[in-house]
Amino acid sequence: MIKEHEKKNKNLLASQDQKQIAWLLFGGGTIGSLYLIFKRDRSILSWLIPLSMIVAGVELLLKDRQEYIQQTGDQIKAQLDELDPITRAQVVKYLTDQELEKISR
């Protein structure tokens, strides 16, 4: 149990580091692109690094988001698996109704 908790803490730290790196890449690429715009540089090689930084930052952010969605889904599924089938169906129906109500407003 303790090792699992330590593993979650390491994953959380890695996730926070990954987010910071992603935002730094995205921000650096944006600043580099703005510099090139003001400089009026049209060389494709000049744009390669800033655009690559932006793409890498967005990719890391999307990867982090996908991991978060998967972890949350696994936690919810584990909790639903603990319920009997009828209660599980009622909980799923309740959640579905709540989400559909939000959409229909």
ABEGO torsion letter per residue (X at the ends): XAAAAAAAAAAAAAAAAAAAAAAAAAAAAAAAAAAAAAAGBABAAAAAAAAAAAAAAAAAAAAAAAAAAAAAAAAAAAAAAABBAAAAAAAAAAAAAAAAAAAAX
